């Protein structure tokens, strides 16, 4: 019930019935506390009440989190008494809020006592990855900023149990340091780390050795931050020491920001590239060591750090595991899944839940509900009397270079648009990236757009793992794919030949699969640009009114909502 909370509901077989983030329903990317609207959606969607719920699982242990934070600050108190006192009081305030939220939740749930259970944050991350995977046995790693007062967990999953092997204490957190670097580069902390990762593609890793020295003490060791590069209290928006700035060759303090936040300065791009490469090296070597020690062939990953597809792609390529599964909702929202599955598997005699096949667990709307909103807003529209007609008219718009908003079925759970709340465009349309960036997304040009492709055609054009189903990794473009685009750095294929990719199966998303197949018959290849359907600074659209507002308030050319088509003239 901290930041980015979500709710998930599983049925008597352990299958997910509904799941949604509170922020999406509240139309904000920053929310903390009890996810009341998300809970209400889950209960109403299943047509049940609180008394029908067997157990309520929460992905936090507030008392344990406070003790860890308090002990860390107590150790730093002799070196930095002021900042230690500040962060101790901050942790005390967080404990008070968490305990109060727990009290309120217990009152909401009602009797009998014991229906609300708490699980440790990183254990919930680990459970979301392992129980969502197809593996019967796997090494499980969770890494984030500071969940419940620590930065990571290593465990072994087998059957219906996860056994913890080791823990990574704060501040030895790659995710926390990623936020520090993000702030240094002028992006928003705890919101724009993805910008740092994509900026890294345009730089050179000239400071990689510095960051490797910063991230670990020895070769193939787990993350262990070198204290000499940070101030004594690990305090402030930027906690770097003079040694760090000296090694970068830039002035310390406010003057540094003028250098590192200049978008035309190569130093900014090189810092991002260097840090990304250092993270990849440290993690892949450490995970390789864990593989050798445990004998595990499979790896499951969760935690906010693994929302980075560049990092995941490097781990897939270099760590030596046979198969890897990344929880698509790797951030805090995914802990709702993990907590539910942990509670489910605790009961004796229960079989392992089925692996995840999709993420379409959010609100869905019928044509009648969509029509009601369109009529209420006096929006002109046309009706499709069949899926074939819908596909053909949408295809005509895409081939003509139009940007089409696609609002179909149940909303996706997690941060990525996977073809139910998406914007589509032809990757061969003139100025498609400029139009998307300047008139719709209002985002930086260095951030690449994803491509969607049918499962059957993927191997012809790309090399990628099964994680591309959920866009949690990068694909490597084959030579023929690069020829479809003007240059390797065109925006869809990086200079290293990497591409963001969603692999679409007929079983999981039949309508989008059919659209892609028809695109392959009419266009150069069965691919479309896929980016999230939302206004700048907002989460994915959820309901028809969100969709209509985002459509009219942006440069999107057409909206396909259910069986209705809206176009601009």
N, C-alpha and C positions, 0 to 999 in steps of 0.2 A: 504493500500500500504506500510505497514511496513514489518516485517519479515514473511516468509511463505505465500506470497500472492497467490491467486488463482482467476480464473474466472469461472463464471457459466452463462449459458444462459437458460432462460425459454421462453416457447412459449405463444401463445394467451390464453391458458387454465391454465397457471401457472405451467405447468409440466416442469421438467428439461430436456432440450434437450442435453446439453453438460456441462461438468465441469471437470476441471483439474488444478492441482497445477503447478505453474511456475517452481518450483524446479525439478519436475519430467522430464519436457521437457528439462531443462537445465542441467540435470544430476548432480545436487548438492543438498545437504540438507540445504544449507544456502543461502538464496536469499532475497533481499529486493527491493522494488520499484514497478514500474508499471509492472504487469504481461503480457508483450507484446505477448509472444509466446502463453500463455494460451488464451488470447483474440483472437488471430489470429486463433487458433484451433477451438474455439467456433463459430466464424463467418464463417470460411470456411466449418466447418462441417454442418452448417445449410444452407450453400450456400446463405448468405446474406452479405450486406455491412453496414457500419455505418449508412447510411441514412435510413436503414430498421429497426433500433433499436429504439423503442419508448422511452426508458429511460435507463440511466446508473446509477446504485446505487453503492456507495462506502461505505465500512464499517469502516469509521473513521470520526471524527470531530476534525481536527487538532487544531483549536483555543481553543476549550473547553479542549482538552487534555493538551495543554500548560498551561492554567490557573490553572488547578488542580495541575500540577506538580510544577508550580511556587509558588503557595500558600503553598504547603507542605514544600518546601525548605525555603520559607520565615519564616515560623514558627520555623524551626530548626536553622536559621541563628545565633541567639544569642548563641546557644549552640555549634554549629559547623560551623563557618563562612567559612572555606576553602572548606570543602566538599559541603556545600550548594551553594557556588559560582560555583564550578565545575559542579554540577548537574543542576543548573539553566542554565548555558551556554550550557550544553549538550541538555537540553530541548529546548532551543532557536534554536540550530542547527537542531534538529529534526523537529521543526515547519517549519523552512525554507525549508527543504527537502520536507516535506509533501505538503506545499503550492506550491512549484515548480512542484511537481508531479501532483498536481491538475490542475495547469495551462497547463501542457503538455497534460494531459488527455483531458481537454476541447478542446484543439487544435486538438487532434486526432479525437474526436467525431464530432466536427463541430457544426454548427447551427441546429436548432434555440436555443437560450439561454434557460437555465433551464432544459436541458435534463439530466445533471449530478446532482444527488442529493446525499447528505451525510447523513448517519445515525450513531448514536453513537455505538461504538464498542460492548459493552455488550448487547445493545438492539439487535444487529445483531446476537450475540451468542444465545440470548434467542429466537429470531425468528426462527433460524435454528433448534432449538429443538422443539418448540411448533408447528410450521407449518409442521414440518416433522413427528410429532407424530399422532396417531389416535385419540387423545383426543379433544373433543369439548371444555372442560374447564380443566385447570390444573394450579398448582403452577409451576412457571418457575424460575430456579436458574442458574445463570452464574457466574463462578469463574475462574479467571486466574491470571496471574502475575500482570500486570498493563495496561490493555487495555484502551486507551484514558485517562490515568491518574487515574483510579480507579481500584479496585481489584474484584468487584463483583456487581451483581444486583439481586434483588428479585422482581418478578412480578407475575401478574395473567393474564393468557391467556384465552380468551373466544371468540369463533367464529373467527373473522378476526382481533381482536385487542389484544394488550398486554399492560396492565396498570402497570407501575412501582410502587412498594410498598416501597422499600428501596434500599439503595446503601451501598456498603462496600468500604470505602476509603483506599487508600494505606497509610501505609504499612501493613494493617491488611490482609495480603495475604498468604493463605496456599501455593499457587503455588510459590510465591516468596521464602518462607521459604523452600519449597521442593527443589528449586534450590540451596539455601544456603547449605542445608544438603548434596545434591548431590556433590557439590564442596568440602565440608569437607571430604567426603568419597573418594575423588580422581577421581571422574567421571567428564565429561565435562558438564559445565553449559548450560542450555537451549538446551540440546541435549541428555543427558543420564539419565534423571530423571526416565525413565523406568527401568534402572539398579538398582536404589535405591529401587524401589518398589519390584522387584523380589528378590533382596538380602534380603529383610525383611523376606522372607519365611524361611530362614535358621538361623535366630537369635531368641533371646528371648527378650521380651519387658520389660527389667529391668529398663529402664529409662522412662517408659510411663508417670508416674506422673509428672516428670520434664517437659516433652513436653506438657502435658495438661495444666500445670501452665503457660507455655510459650505461648500457643495458645489462651487462653481465660481468662476473669476475673471472670466469675462465671458459675455455672452449667447451661447447656442448653442455654448459651448465644452464639451470633454469634462470629466468629473469631475476636479476639482483642489482638494483640501481646503485651506481657508484655515488657515494655521498658527497664527493668533492665537487660535483657538478650542480649541487643544489644548496639553497640557503639552509641554515641550521634547523629551521622549524618546518621545512617543507610547506611553506605558507605563502599565501597570496595567489593572485591570478597567474602570475609568472614566478615560479619558485626557483629559477635558475641562479647559479652563483656567478661571480666574476670570472671564474675559471672557464665556464661554458662560453661566455661571450668572448673571452680572449682567444679561445681555440677556434671560434668561428671568425675571428678578426673583425668584430663589430663592437661599437661602443656599448657600455652597460647602461641599463636604465631606460628611460623614455626615448632616448636617441636611437636605441636599437630598433624600436617599433617603426620609426621612419624609414629604416633600411629594409627590414624584413616584411613590411606590409606594402611595399611599393610593387604594384602589379607588373611593372615593366622591368623590375630588377631580377636578373638571373639568380641571384642569391636565394631569393624566396623559393623559386622552383627547385633549386639544388638542395636546399634544406629539406623540403618535402620528399624529394627523391631519395636522399641519403637516409632519412629516418625510415622510410618505407622499406628500403633494401636491408637496413640493419635489423628491423623487426623480422623480416622474412628469414634472414640468416640465423638469428638467435633462436627463433621458434622452430624452424625446420631441423636444426641440429639437435636441439633439446628434445623434440618429439621423436627424432630418430634414436636418441639414447633411451628414451622411455620404451620405445618399441623393442629394442634389444634386451632391456632388463625384464620386461613383462612377457615377451614372446607374443604379443598381440599382433594379429594381422589386420584388424579393423580398428578404425578410429572414429569417435564421435566428438563433435565440437559444438560448443554453445557459449553464450556470453557476448556482450556487446562488441568485443574486439573482433569477433568472427563475422560481423556484418561487412567486413572488408573483403571483397571478392578477389582482390589482387593477392592478399595474404593467403587466402584459401587456395588459390591456384598454385602458389609457390609451395605450400604444404603438400598438395596433391602430387606435385612433380618431384619434390626433393626429399620428403620425409621417409619414403620407403614402405608405406602401408599399402596393402593390396586394395582396400576399399575404405573410403572416407564418407561419412555423412555429416552434413552441417545442418543444424536446426535452422530453417528459414527465418523463423521469428527468434533470432538469437539474442535480441535485447531483452529488457525487463519484461516486456509483454509476454515473452515465451515462458517465463517462470510460472504463469498461470496454468499452462499445459503440464509442466513438470510437477507442480504441486498436486494437481488433480490425479495424474498418473501414479505418483508416489502413494497417495491415499488409497487408490484403487488396488495397487499391488501389495499393500500391507495386509490385506485380508487373506487369511489362509485358503489355499485351494484354488485361487483364481489364476487363470492362464494369462500369459503375456498378451498385451494388446497388439492389434494388427499395426504394421508400420504405416506411416503417413503416406498418402497418395496425392493429397491436394490441400489447399488452404482456404477453400471457399466456404467459410463458416459464419460469415457475417449476415447482415440483413439482406433479404431478397424482396422484390416487389413485382406484383402481377401487372399485366397490361392494364387492367382496370384501375389499379392504384396509380400507375404512371399517367394514364389518360386524365385522371381526376386533377393531377397537378398541372398538366399541360393546359387543360381547359380553364382551370382557376387562374392561370397566368396569362390566358388569352394568347398562347403561343401557337402559331400556325404549324401544322404537321401533316405528314402523309402516313398512311397505314400500309404495312407489308402483310400480304395474305399468306406468305409462305417463307420459310427459311431461304429457299433458293432465290426468291425475289430480293430478299434482304441482302444476301451475299452479293448478287449481281449489281445492285445499285450502289452498295458500299464500295465495291471494286471499281466501278466507274469513277467515283469521286476520288479514290486513292490514285488511280492511274492518271487522273487529270491534275494531280499535284495538290489535292486538298488534304487538310488535316481533319481527321474524323475522330470525334469523341465516342467511346464505346461503353455503354452502360447496360450490362447484362447479368442476370443471375445474382447469386449471393456475393457480397463484398468479400474481398480477400482479408485474411488475418495476417498481420505482419506489415513490414514497411514497404513492400514492393507491389507494384501493379502487375498482376499476372494474367491480364486479359479479360477481367470482368469490370474493372474500373480503369480503363486505359485510353490513351490517345494513340491513334495509329496514323502512319504516313508512309508513303513509298520512299525507300532510301534512295531511289534514283530520281526523285522529283527535284526540280531546280530550286535551289536555295532552301531546301527542306530544313537544314539545321539552323540556318539564320532565322527562318520564319518561326520555328519552334522556340528558339532562344529569345528572340526579340519581341515577339508578339503574343507568346503563350506562357512560356516557362520563366522568362526574365531571369535567366541564370547565366553563369560564366561559360564562356565558349570552350574552356578546356575540359568540361565535364562531358564524357561520351554518352551517346544514346545507345540503348539496347536494341537488339534485333530479335525478332521472334521467328521461329522456323519449325515446321512439322518434324516430329520425331523420326519419321522414316527418311527424311532428306538430310538430317543433320550430318551424318558421317560423310556425305558427299562434299560438304562445304567446310566443315569444322572438325577439329579434334576437341572433345570435351568429356567430362565425367557426367554421371547421373545427377550431380548437384545443379547442373544447368537447368533442370526442370523448374527450379525455384530461383534462378538467377543469383545463386550464392557463390559462384565461381566465375572464372573467365574461360572463354574458349579460345583455341588457337586456330586462326583462319588458314585454310589450305590455299595453295597458290592460285587456284582458279577463282577462289572467293575474292582475293585481293584484286584480281583483274576486273571484278564487277564495279570497283570503286576507283575514283580518279587517282588516288595516291594512298600509300600506306598510312599517312597521317590525316586521312580525310575526315575523321571524327567517328567513324564506325569501327575502323581497324587501326590499332595503335602502331607506332613505329616498330614495336616488337612483335607485331602480328597478333595481338590480343584483341578480343572483342567481348563486349557484354552480350549475353545470349540467354534467351528463354526457349527451351525446347518444349514444344506443345504436343501433347498426346491426344489422340482421338477420344480416348476413354475419359480423360479428365476435363477437356474443354472442346467438345465436338464442333461448336459453332465457329470458334476461332480457328480450329484446325481446318475446317472446310474453307474458310476465307483465305487462309495461307495457301492451301492447295490450289485454289482458283487463281491466286496471285501468281503462282508458279506457271500456270497455263497461259496467262495473259501477259506476264512481265518477264524480266530476265531470270528471276529465281523466286522460289516460294518464301520470301522474306518480307517482313514489315518492320518499320520502326515502332517500338513499343515503349512509351513513357507514361508516367502516372497522370491520371485525370484529376487535376486539382489546380486551384489558383495558387499563386506564389505565396509561400509562408503558411499554407493550410495543409491539413492531411488529405488523404484520398477522399473523393466524394463518396457519400454513403447512400443517400436517399435521392429520389427524383428531383426534389427542390434544390438540393446541393448541385446536382448535375446541371440543371437548367441555369442556375445562377452562374456557375463556372463557365458554361458555354457562352452565355451572353456577355460576360465580363472579360472575355479573352479573345484572342485571334483565332479560335477554332472555327473551321468552316462549316462543319456539319456535326449533328448529334444523332446517334442511333441508340435510342433508349427502348429496350424491349423490342416491340414490333413497330415502333414509330421512328420516322425520319424527320429531322428538322434541318433546314439549310438556311444560310444567309445569302442575301442577294447584294 
